[in-house]
Amino acid sequence: MIVAGIDVGSKFTKVVIVNDAKEILGYSNIRTGMDHHKTVEEALNEALKNANLKREDINKFVATGFGKISVPFADSEITQVVAAGKGAHFVWPTVRTVIEVGAEESRAVKVGDDGNIKDFALADKCAAGAGSFVDAMVRYLEVPLEEFGKISLEAKESVPMNAQCVIFAESEVVSLLHANYPKPEISRAIHDAIADRVASIARRVGIEDDVVLIGGLANDIGFVDSMKRELGTEVYVPDKIAPELVPALGAAIAEL
């Protein structure tokens, strides 16, 4: 049996194809366009090409993500919470707390040793605890996105940043720049502010080791560092597959 998990996110659409031995055969990760149906087709075709498979080779399609309704051919749908929990448990079997930070939202999921969901908590509508917050801040610091996390590790001091909303945070970053604070210090302040908000979500379900961070922001080493300091414990990032692909993987294996 071959299953394709399709995670339609607000910024990227991911597809992961697995077989009944839970081996990853192929995957894709493309930017979500205005036409979600077209994006899904493009992502699926890329994953099939990557796996050297044809569409008729897929026995089941499973959709998840905020735009899962854009997968009309899906045989089933699962929630983002279940997808995150199942995927994280598969790539990191000792996980007990899953923290996912995507482009527009964050969530924390507590899982048992069998990978089943025990509890979860979601962020509110503000994007200050999500990847889009980083995108907005990078524009003001005028540094490449891939360097944003790295320079935060160079900070020599912690600069408090109180804003919990993107709009107010932008003003605060501008004020820090005008006050001639170094960019590394500002970058760390931004990462710490996001980590504080995300950690508050995780604490609602209770922090239990191992803690695994997934979603696009898990690729940001500055954010990972801030999360470790904020939670006071080790925070692991999957190395078997890109962290942003974990929910699509979870959607696939949940139906095997």
Sequence and secondary structure as in RCSB ss.txt:
>XXXX:A:sequence
MIVAGIDVGSKFTKVVIVNDAKEILGYSNIRTGMDHHKTVEEALNEALKNANLKREDINKFVATGFGKISVPFAD
SEITQVVAAGKGAHFVWPTVRTVIEVGAEESRAVKVGDDGNIKDFALADKCAAGAGSFVDAMVRYLEVPLEEFGK
ISLEAKESVPMNAQCVIFAESEVVSLLHANYPKPEISRAIHDAIADRVASIARRVGIEDDVVLIGGLANDIGFVD
SMKRELGTEVYVPDKIAPELVPALGAAIAEL
>XXXX:A:secstr
 EEEEEEE SSEEEEEEEETT  EEEEEEEE  S HHHHHHHHHHHHHHHHT  GGG SEEEEESTTGGG TT S
EE  HHHHHHHHHHHH TT  EEEEE SS EEEEEE TTS EEEEEE  S GGGSHHHHHHHHHHHT  HHHHHH
HHTT SS       SHHHHHHHHHHHHHTT  HHHHHHHHHHHHHHHHHHHHHHH   SSEEEESGGGG HHHHH
HHHHHHTS EE  SSS GGGHHHHHHHHTT 
